[in-house]
């Protein structure tokens, strides 16, 4: 009976560690995705500003 209790505790700890590792990698992937989206927005803003200046200079 004692061995079963120890095994349950060990499996629970292992499960918690797996969730922590999975959460870490999910958070890292989310941050990378958010950073990439932010870079794309910044590039789009620069392109928009250049186009507006180009159009204004033509008029």
N, CA, C and O atoms as a DFTB+ gen file, in Angstrom:
236 C
 N C O
     1  1       0.822      -1.196       0.000
     2  2       0.000       0.000       0.000
     3  2       0.864       1.257       0.000
     4  3       0.527       2.241      -0.659
     5  1       1.948       1.232       0.716
     6  2       2.821       2.389       0.801
     7  2       3.500       2.667      -0.542
     8  3       3.689       3.823      -0.920
     9  1       3.862       1.606      -1.254
    10  2       4.506       1.774      -2.560
    11  2       3.555       2.427      -3.566
    12  3       3.987       3.232      -4.391
    13  1       2.284       2.094      -3.504
    14  2       1.304       2.682      -4.409
    15  2       1.171       4.175      -4.131
    16  3       1.054       4.978      -5.056
    17  1       1.189       4.541      -2.851
    18  2       1.094       5.955      -2.481
    19  2       2.319       6.722      -2.979
    20  3       2.189       7.839      -3.480
    21  1       3.498       6.130      -2.845
    22  2       4.719       6.777      -3.324
    23  2       4.688       6.915      -4.846
    24  3       5.117       7.930      -5.394
    25  1       4.187       5.905      -5.508
    26  2       4.110       5.946      -6.969
    27  2       3.139       7.035      -7.418
    28  3       3.413       7.750      -8.382
    29  1       2.012       7.166      -6.729
    30  2       1.049       8.210      -7.071
    31  2       1.659       9.596      -6.890
    32  3       1.460      10.481      -7.722
    33  1       2.398       9.780      -5.806
    34  2       3.038      11.072      -5.544
    35  2       4.078      11.360      -6.615
    36  3       4.162      12.482      -7.115
    37  1       4.866      10.358      -6.968
    38  2       5.895      10.539      -7.993
    39  2       5.261      10.875      -9.340
    40  3       5.750      11.754     -10.051
    41  1       4.187      10.190      -9.696
    42  2       3.510      10.464     -10.960
    43  2       2.885      11.855     -10.959
    44  3       2.890      12.538     -11.983
    45  1       2.354      12.273      -9.830
    46  2       1.778      13.608      -9.726
    47  2       2.855      14.680      -9.909
    48  3       2.643      15.664     -10.618
    49  1       3.996      14.487      -9.275
    50  2       5.104      15.434      -9.418
    51  2       5.584      15.467     -10.865
    52  3       5.870      16.539     -11.400
    53  1       5.673      14.307     -11.496
    54  2       6.074      14.242     -12.890
    55  2       5.078      14.971     -13.789
    56  3       5.475      15.679     -14.714
    57  1       3.801      14.797     -13.520
    58  2       2.763      15.474     -14.290
    59  2       2.864      16.990     -14.131
    60  3       2.748      17.727     -15.110
    61  1       3.076      17.448     -12.919
    62  2       3.219      18.885     -12.667
    63  2       4.440      19.432     -13.407
    64  3       4.369      20.511     -13.995
    65  1       5.538      18.715     -13.385
    66  2       6.741      19.159     -14.092
    67  2       6.502      19.213     -15.597
    68  3       6.970      20.132     -16.269
    69  1       5.780      18.240     -16.123
    70  2       5.458      18.243     -17.555
    71  2       4.629      19.467     -17.923
    72  3       4.871      20.094     -18.953
    73  1       3.652      19.809     -17.086
    74  2       2.836      20.987     -17.349
    75  2       3.664      22.270     -17.254
    76  3       3.443      23.202     -18.027
    77  1       4.598      22.328     -16.335
    78  2       5.459      23.508     -16.227
    79  2       6.330      23.680     -17.461
    80  3       6.474      24.787     -17.981
    81  1       6.906      22.584     -17.925
    82  2       7.751      22.641     -19.123
    83  2       6.908      23.011     -20.342
    84  3       7.326      23.837     -21.154
    85  1       5.734      22.411     -20.477
    86  2       4.850      22.725     -21.601
    87  2       4.426      24.193     -21.554
    88  3       4.379      24.857     -22.590
    89  1       4.121      24.695     -20.380
    90  2       3.749      26.100     -20.228
    91  2       4.889      27.032     -20.595
    92  3       4.671      28.084     -21.196
    93  1       6.098      26.648     -20.235
    94  2       7.264      27.468     -20.581
    95  2       7.408      27.579     -22.094
    96  3       7.590      28.673     -22.628
    97  1       7.325      26.438     -22.785
    98  2       7.499      26.454     -24.231
    99  2       6.331      27.141     -24.930
   100  3       6.527      27.804     -25.948
   101  1       5.141      26.995     -24.408
   102  2       3.984      27.682     -24.995
   103  2       4.136      29.195     -24.823
   104  3       3.842      29.955     -25.746
   105  1       4.587      29.633     -23.659
   106  2       4.810      31.059     -23.414
   107  2       5.906      31.617     -24.303
   108  3       5.799      32.734     -24.809
   109  1       6.953      30.841     -24.489
   110  2       8.045      31.280     -25.348
   111  2       7.567      31.418     -26.794
   112  3       7.908      32.392     -27.466
   113  1       6.793      30.466     -27.272
   114  2       6.267      30.531     -28.635
   115  2       5.326      31.728     -28.793
   116  3       5.341      32.403     -29.822
   117  1       4.513      31.985     -27.776
   118  2       3.599      33.139     -27.830
   119  2       4.379      34.450     -27.901
   120  3       4.030      35.343     -28.673
   121  1       5.429      34.564     -27.099
   122  2       6.236      35.785     -27.111
   123  2       6.902      35.988     -28.467
   124  3       6.954      37.106     -28.979
   125  1       7.411      34.900     -29.049
   126  2       8.043      35.011     -30.364
   127  2       7.022      35.444     -31.412
   128  3       7.321      36.271     -32.274
   129  1       5.826      34.886     -31.335
   130  2       4.768      35.243     -32.276
   131  2       4.379      36.714     -32.099
   132  3       4.206      37.434     -33.082
   133  1       4.245      37.148     -30.869
   134  2       3.879      38.539     -30.596
   135  2       4.975      39.489     -31.071
   136  3       4.677      40.545     -31.630
   137  1       6.230      39.128     -30.857
   138  2       7.343      39.964     -31.311
   139  2       7.361      40.071     -32.836
   140  3       7.600      41.142     -33.394
   141  1       7.104      38.944     -33.496
   142  2       7.083      38.941     -34.963
   143  2       5.951      39.823     -35.480
   144  3       6.138      40.580     -36.433
   145  1       4.792      39.729     -34.862
   146  2       3.651      40.552     -35.274
   147  2       3.952      42.035     -35.047
   148  3       3.576      42.877     -35.862
   149  1       4.623      42.351     -33.952
   150  2       4.980      43.743     -33.665
   151  2       5.953      44.278     -34.715
   152  3       5.829      45.420     -35.157
   153  1       6.916      43.451     -35.111
   154  2       7.859      43.862     -36.146
   155  2       7.137      44.118     -37.471
   156  3       7.436      45.088     -38.166
   157  1       6.201      43.258     -37.812
   158  2       5.445      43.427     -39.053
   159  2       4.629      44.720     -39.021
   160  3       4.535      45.418     -40.030
   161  1       4.041      45.040     -37.872
   162  2       3.290      46.289     -37.748
   163  2       4.199      47.502     -37.912
   164  3       3.824      48.482     -38.556
   165  1       5.380      47.436     -37.333
   166  2       6.324      48.538     -37.461
   167  2       6.754      48.714     -38.919
   168  3       6.850      49.839     -39.410
   169  1       7.012      47.595     -39.610
   170  2       7.390      47.675     -41.022
   171  2       6.251      48.264     -41.852
   172  3       6.483      49.081     -42.743
   173  1       5.025      47.846     -41.556
   174  2       3.875      48.368     -42.296
   175  2       3.715      49.868     -42.061
   176  3       3.376      50.601     -42.990
   177  1       3.948      50.329     -40.853
   178  2       3.841      51.761     -40.557
   179  2       4.909      52.547     -41.310
   180  3       4.633      53.639     -41.805
   181  1       6.105      52.014     -41.403
   182  2       7.184      52.691     -42.137
   183  2       6.829      52.777     -43.618
   184  3       6.996      53.824     -44.243
   185  1       6.338      51.674     -44.172
   186  2       5.959      51.660     -45.593
   187  2       4.820      52.638     -45.850
   188  3       4.829      53.355     -46.851
   189  1       3.853      52.670     -44.961
   190  2       2.726      53.600     -45.118
   191  2       3.220      55.047     -45.095
   192  3       2.791      55.859     -45.914
   193  1       4.112      55.373     -44.169
   194  2       4.637      56.734     -44.081
   195  2       5.403      57.107     -45.344
   196  3       5.288      58.233     -45.828
   197  1       6.186      56.168     -45.883
   198  2       6.932      56.434     -47.107
   199  2       5.985      56.664     -48.280
   200  3       6.196      57.567     -49.090
   201  1       4.951      55.851     -48.367
   202  2       3.980      56.025     -49.446
   203  2       3.263      57.367     -49.348
   204  3       3.050      58.037     -50.359
   205  1       2.897      57.754     -48.143
   206  2       2.228      59.049     -47.961
   207  2       3.136      60.205     -48.362
   208  3       2.692      61.155     -49.007
   209  1       4.409      60.120     -47.979
   210  2       5.355      61.179     -48.373
   211  2       5.549      61.197     -49.883
   212  3       5.638      62.265     -50.488
   213  1       5.615      60.018     -50.491
   214  2       5.815      59.913     -51.928
   215  2       4.611      60.523     -52.669
   216  3       4.777      61.245     -53.652
   217  1       3.394      60.219     -52.177
   218  2       2.183      60.771     -52.798
   219  2       2.144      62.290     -52.618
   220  3       1.807      63.018     -53.552
   221  1       2.489      62.767     -51.418
   222  2       2.492      64.215     -51.167
   223  2       3.508      64.946     -52.027
   224  3       3.260      66.070     -52.463
   225  1       4.650      64.316     -52.275
   226  2       5.691      64.947     -53.096
   227  2       5.291      65.004     -54.563
   228  3       5.745      65.887     -55.291
   229  1       4.459      64.087     -55.004
   230  2       4.009      64.095     -56.399
   231  2       3.003      65.213     -56.651
   232  3       2.906      65.716     -57.771
   233  1       2.265      65.601     -55.638
   234  2       1.224      66.628     -55.817
   235  2       1.827      67.959     -55.745
   236  3       1.125      68.963     -55.871
